[in-house]
Amino acid sequence: ADWPTPRTPEGEAPHVVAPAPHPARDEEPKL
């Protein structure tokens, strides 16, 4: 929403949920 995403049919769900939960979920339980 804040970034330029003209090719996003779902909005910002796949853009923020893809590169965020991948590395964050792996380090969240370990920390």
PDBQT receptor file of N, H, CA, C and O in Angstrom, charges set to zero:
ATOM      1  N   ALA A   1       0.846  -1.208   0.000  1.00  0.00    +0.000 N 
ATOM      2  CA  ALA A   1       0.000   0.000   0.000  1.00  0.00    +0.000 C 
ATOM      3  C   ALA A   1       0.873   1.247   0.000  1.00  0.00    +0.000 C 
ATOM      4  O   ALA A   1       0.582   2.236  -0.672  1.00  0.00    +0.000 OA
ATOM      5  N   ASP A   2       1.951   1.170   0.772  1.00  0.00    +0.000 N 
ATOM      6  H   ASP A   2       2.188   0.367   1.317  1.00  0.00    +0.000 HD
ATOM      7  CA  ASP A   2       2.864   2.330   0.856  1.00  0.00    +0.000 C 
ATOM      8  C   ASP A   2       3.880   2.304  -0.279  1.00  0.00    +0.000 C 
ATOM      9  O   ASP A   2       4.395   3.340  -0.700  1.00  0.00    +0.000 OA
ATOM     10  N   TRP A   3       4.155   1.106  -0.759  1.00  0.00    +0.000 N 
ATOM     11  H   TRP A   3       3.737   0.264  -0.417  1.00  0.00    +0.000 HD
ATOM     12  CA  TRP A   3       5.142   0.968  -1.832  1.00  0.00    +0.000 C 
ATOM     13  C   TRP A   3       4.440   0.878  -3.188  1.00  0.00    +0.000 C 
ATOM     14  O   TRP A   3       3.249   0.569  -3.239  1.00  0.00    +0.000 OA
ATOM     15  N   PRO A   4       5.141   1.137  -4.266  1.00  0.00    +0.000 N 
ATOM     16  CA  PRO A   4       4.586   1.109  -5.634  1.00  0.00    +0.000 C 
ATOM     17  C   PRO A   4       4.338  -0.313  -6.118  1.00  0.00    +0.000 C 
ATOM     18  O   PRO A   4       5.272  -0.982  -6.559  1.00  0.00    +0.000 OA
ATOM     19  N   THR A   5       3.100  -0.785  -6.046  1.00  0.00    +0.000 N 
ATOM     20  H   THR A   5       2.341  -0.241  -5.687  1.00  0.00    +0.000 HD
ATOM     21  CA  THR A   5       2.787  -2.142  -6.500  1.00  0.00    +0.000 C 
ATOM     22  C   THR A   5       1.602  -2.122  -7.463  1.00  0.00    +0.000 C 
ATOM     23  O   THR A   5       0.466  -2.382  -7.066  1.00  0.00    +0.000 OA
ATOM     24  N   PRO A   6       1.872  -1.815  -8.721  1.00  0.00    +0.000 N 
ATOM     25  CA  PRO A   6       0.825  -1.748  -9.740  1.00  0.00    +0.000 C 
ATOM     26  C   PRO A   6       0.412  -3.139 -10.213  1.00  0.00    +0.000 C 
ATOM     27  O   PRO A   6      -0.646  -3.295 -10.823  1.00  0.00    +0.000 OA
ATOM     28  N   ARG A   7       1.237  -4.151  -9.938  1.00  0.00    +0.000 N 
ATOM     29  H   ARG A   7       2.097  -4.024  -9.443  1.00  0.00    +0.000 HD
ATOM     30  CA  ARG A   7       0.913  -5.519 -10.373  1.00  0.00    +0.000 C 
ATOM     31  C   ARG A   7       0.548  -6.386  -9.171  1.00  0.00    +0.000 C 
ATOM     32  O   ARG A   7       1.091  -7.481  -9.019  1.00  0.00    +0.000 OA
ATOM     33  N   THR A   8      -0.345  -5.927  -8.327  1.00  0.00    +0.000 N 
ATOM     34  H   THR A   8      -0.785  -5.038  -8.450  1.00  0.00    +0.000 HD
ATOM     35  CA  THR A   8      -0.737  -6.722  -7.158  1.00  0.00    +0.000 C 
ATOM     36  C   THR A   8      -2.256  -6.888  -7.121  1.00  0.00    +0.000 C 
ATOM     37  O   THR A   8      -2.975  -5.967  -6.733  1.00  0.00    +0.000 OA
ATOM     38  N   PRO A   9      -2.736  -8.048  -7.519  1.00  0.00    +0.000 N 
ATOM     39  CA  PRO A   9      -4.168  -8.337  -7.565  1.00  0.00    +0.000 C 
ATOM     40  C   PRO A   9      -4.761  -8.468  -6.162  1.00  0.00    +0.000 C 
ATOM     41  O   PRO A   9      -5.927  -8.139  -5.945  1.00  0.00    +0.000 OA
ATOM     42  N   GLU A  10      -3.965  -8.944  -5.220  1.00  0.00    +0.000 N 
ATOM     43  H   GLU A  10      -3.018  -9.212  -5.396  1.00  0.00    +0.000 HD
ATOM     44  CA  GLU A  10      -4.466  -9.117  -3.849  1.00  0.00    +0.000 C 
ATOM     45  C   GLU A  10      -4.119  -7.919  -2.975  1.00  0.00    +0.000 C 
ATOM     46  O   GLU A  10      -4.532  -7.850  -1.817  1.00  0.00    +0.000 OA
ATOM     47  N   GLY A  11      -3.369  -6.986  -3.521  1.00  0.00    +0.000 N 
ATOM     48  H   GLY A  11      -3.033  -7.042  -4.462  1.00  0.00    +0.000 HD
ATOM     49  CA  GLY A  11      -3.015  -5.798  -2.732  1.00  0.00    +0.000 C 
ATOM     50  C   GLY A  11      -1.590  -5.888  -2.217  1.00  0.00    +0.000 C 
ATOM     51  O   GLY A  11      -0.642  -5.673  -2.973  1.00  0.00    +0.000 OA
ATOM     52  N   GLU A  12      -1.428  -6.203  -0.947  1.00  0.00    +0.000 N 
ATOM     53  H   GLU A  12      -2.197  -6.378  -0.333  1.00  0.00    +0.000 HD
ATOM     54  CA  GLU A  12      -0.079  -6.293  -0.372  1.00  0.00    +0.000 C 
ATOM     55  C   GLU A  12       0.066  -7.562   0.469  1.00  0.00    +0.000 C 
ATOM     56  O   GLU A  12       0.999  -7.687   1.261  1.00  0.00    +0.000 OA
ATOM     57  N   ALA A  13      -0.853  -8.488   0.291  1.00  0.00    +0.000 N 
ATOM     58  H   ALA A  13      -1.612  -8.386  -0.353  1.00  0.00    +0.000 HD
ATOM     59  CA  ALA A  13      -0.812  -9.717   1.088  1.00  0.00    +0.000 C 
ATOM     60  C   ALA A  13       0.388 -10.594   0.711  1.00  0.00    +0.000 C 
ATOM     61  O   ALA A  13       1.160 -10.988   1.584  1.00  0.00    +0.000 OA
ATOM     62  N   PRO A  14       0.550 -10.900  -0.578  1.00  0.00    +0.000 N 
ATOM     63  CA  PRO A  14       1.656 -11.769  -1.005  1.00  0.00    +0.000 C 
ATOM     64  C   PRO A  14       3.002 -11.059  -0.950  1.00  0.00    +0.000 C 
ATOM     65  O   PRO A  14       4.047 -11.709  -0.910  1.00  0.00    +0.000 OA
ATOM     66  N   HIS A  15       2.983  -9.754  -0.948  1.00  0.00    +0.000 N 
ATOM     67  H   HIS A  15       2.134  -9.226  -0.980  1.00  0.00    +0.000 HD
ATOM     68  CA  HIS A  15       4.247  -9.000  -0.946  1.00  0.00    +0.000 C 
ATOM     69  C   HIS A  15       4.816  -8.886   0.467  1.00  0.00    +0.000 C 
ATOM     70  O   HIS A  15       6.030  -8.847   0.665  1.00  0.00    +0.000 OA
ATOM     71  N   VAL A  16       3.918  -8.833   1.432  1.00  0.00    +0.000 N 
ATOM     72  H   VAL A  16       2.931  -8.865   1.271  1.00  0.00    +0.000 HD
ATOM     73  CA  VAL A  16       4.373  -8.658   2.822  1.00  0.00    +0.000 C 
ATOM     74  C   VAL A  16       4.379  -9.990   3.567  1.00  0.00    +0.000 C 
ATOM     75  O   VAL A  16       5.108 -10.158   4.545  1.00  0.00    +0.000 OA
ATOM     76  N   VAL A  17       3.568 -10.930   3.104  1.00  0.00    +0.000 N 
ATOM     77  H   VAL A  17       2.976 -10.794   2.310  1.00  0.00    +0.000 HD
ATOM     78  CA  VAL A  17       3.469 -12.220   3.800  1.00  0.00    +0.000 C 
ATOM     79  C   VAL A  17       4.499 -13.212   3.262  1.00  0.00    +0.000 C 
ATOM     80  O   VAL A  17       4.816 -14.201   3.922  1.00  0.00    +0.000 OA
ATOM     81  N   ALA A  18       5.017 -12.947   2.070  1.00  0.00    +0.000 N 
ATOM     82  H   ALA A  18       4.759 -12.143   1.534  1.00  0.00    +0.000 HD
ATOM     83  CA  ALA A  18       5.975 -13.883   1.478  1.00  0.00    +0.000 C 
ATOM     84  C   ALA A  18       7.396 -13.679   2.029  1.00  0.00    +0.000 C 
ATOM     85  O   ALA A  18       7.987 -14.621   2.557  1.00  0.00    +0.000 OA
ATOM     86  N   PRO A  19       7.948 -12.471   1.912  1.00  0.00    +0.000 N 
ATOM     87  CA  PRO A  19       9.329 -12.228   2.339  1.00  0.00    +0.000 C 
ATOM     88  C   PRO A  19       9.429 -11.899   3.830  1.00  0.00    +0.000 C 
ATOM     89  O   PRO A  19      10.536 -11.730   4.342  1.00  0.00    +0.000 OA
ATOM     90  N   ALA A  20       8.320 -11.806   4.523  1.00  0.00    +0.000 N 
ATOM     91  H   ALA A  20       7.421 -11.943   4.107  1.00  0.00    +0.000 HD
ATOM     92  CA  ALA A  20       8.372 -11.443   5.945  1.00  0.00    +0.000 C 
ATOM     93  C   ALA A  20       8.312 -12.687   6.852  1.00  0.00    +0.000 C 
ATOM     94  O   ALA A  20       9.228 -12.911   7.643  1.00  0.00    +0.000 OA
ATOM     95  N   PRO A  21       7.252 -13.490   6.748  1.00  0.00    +0.000 N 
ATOM     96  CA  PRO A  21       7.096 -14.656   7.624  1.00  0.00    +0.000 C 
ATOM     97  C   PRO A  21       8.131 -15.741   7.364  1.00  0.00    +0.000 C 
ATOM     98  O   PRO A  21       8.358 -16.585   8.231  1.00  0.00    +0.000 OA
ATOM     99  N   HIS A  22       8.755 -15.744   6.215  1.00  0.00    +0.000 N 
ATOM    100  H   HIS A  22       8.571 -15.058   5.511  1.00  0.00    +0.000 HD
ATOM    101  CA  HIS A  22       9.761 -16.770   5.894  1.00  0.00    +0.000 C 
ATOM    102  C   HIS A  22      10.947 -16.716   6.865  1.00  0.00    +0.000 C 
ATOM    103  O   HIS A  22      11.212 -17.687   7.573  1.00  0.00    +0.000 OA
ATOM    104  N   PRO A  23      11.661 -15.581   6.897  1.00  0.00    +0.000 N 
ATOM    105  CA  PRO A  23      12.841 -15.437   7.765  1.00  0.00    +0.000 C 
ATOM    106  C   PRO A  23      12.455 -15.046   9.191  1.00  0.00    +0.000 C 
ATOM    107  O   PRO A  23      13.217 -15.289  10.127  1.00  0.00    +0.000 OA
ATOM    108  N   ALA A  24      11.306 -14.458   9.357  1.00  0.00    +0.000 N 
ATOM    109  H   ALA A  24      10.687 -14.261   8.597  1.00  0.00    +0.000 HD
ATOM    110  CA  ALA A  24      10.882 -13.989  10.684  1.00  0.00    +0.000 C 
ATOM    111  C   ALA A  24      10.375 -15.174  11.515  1.00  0.00    +0.000 C 
ATOM    112  O   ALA A  24      10.645 -15.246  12.714  1.00  0.00    +0.000 OA
ATOM    113  N   ARG A  25       9.657 -16.083  10.897  1.00  0.00    +0.000 N 
ATOM    114  H   ARG A  25       9.438 -16.024   9.924  1.00  0.00    +0.000 HD
ATOM    115  CA  ARG A  25       9.102 -17.230  11.641  1.00  0.00    +0.000 C 
ATOM    116  C   ARG A  25      10.225 -18.191  12.040  1.00  0.00    +0.000 C 
ATOM    117  O   ARG A  25      10.118 -18.908  13.035  1.00  0.00    +0.000 OA
ATOM    118  N   ASP A  26      11.284 -18.194  11.261  1.00  0.00    +0.000 N 
ATOM    119  H   ASP A  26      11.371 -17.612  10.453  1.00  0.00    +0.000 HD
ATOM    120  CA  ASP A  26      12.396 -19.103  11.571  1.00  0.00    +0.000 C 
ATOM    121  C   ASP A  26      13.229 -18.575  12.738  1.00  0.00    +0.000 C 
ATOM    122  O   ASP A  26      13.818 -19.344  13.498  1.00  0.00    +0.000 OA
ATOM    123  N   GLU A  27      13.266 -17.254  12.862  1.00  0.00    +0.000 N 
ATOM    124  H   GLU A  27      12.788 -16.629  12.245  1.00  0.00    +0.000 HD
ATOM    125  CA  GLU A  27      14.076 -16.647  13.937  1.00  0.00    +0.000 C 
ATOM    126  C   GLU A  27      13.206 -16.291  15.144  1.00  0.00    +0.000 C 
ATOM    127  O   GLU A  27      13.726 -16.037  16.231  1.00  0.00    +0.000 OA
ATOM    128  N   GLU A  28      11.906 -16.272  14.959  1.00  0.00    +0.000 N 
ATOM    129  H   GLU A  28      11.484 -16.478  14.076  1.00  0.00    +0.000 HD
ATOM    130  CA  GLU A  28      11.011 -15.895  16.072  1.00  0.00    +0.000 C 
ATOM    131  C   GLU A  28      11.024 -16.954  17.184  1.00  0.00    +0.000 C 
ATOM    132  O   GLU A  28      11.225 -16.614  18.350  1.00  0.00    +0.000 OA
ATOM    133  N   PRO A  29      10.816 -18.211  16.845  1.00  0.00    +0.000 N 
ATOM    134  CA  PRO A  29      10.784 -19.277  17.868  1.00  0.00    +0.000 C 
ATOM    135  C   PRO A  29      12.167 -19.540  18.452  1.00  0.00    +0.000 C 
ATOM    136  O   PRO A  29      12.289 -19.965  19.601  1.00  0.00    +0.000 OA
ATOM    137  N   LYS A  30      13.199 -19.288  17.667  1.00  0.00    +0.000 N 
ATOM    138  H   LYS A  30      13.099 -18.942  16.734  1.00  0.00    +0.000 HD
ATOM    139  CA  LYS A  30      14.574 -19.534  18.147  1.00  0.00    +0.000 C 
ATOM    140  C   LYS A  30      15.003 -18.446  19.126  1.00  0.00    +0.000 C 
ATOM    141  O   LYS A  30      15.756 -18.705  20.065  1.00  0.00    +0.000 OA
ATOM    142  N   LEU A  31      14.516 -17.222  18.899  1.00  0.00    +0.000 N 
ATOM    143  H   LEU A  31      13.904 -17.011  18.137  1.00  0.00    +0.000 HD
ATOM    144  CA  LEU A  31      14.922 -16.126  19.779  1.00  0.00    +0.000 C 
ATOM    145  C   LEU A  31      14.120 -16.224  21.075  1.00  0.00    +0.000 C 
ATOM    146  O   LEU A  31      14.294 -15.400  21.972  1.00  0.00    +0.000 OA
TER     147      LEU A  31
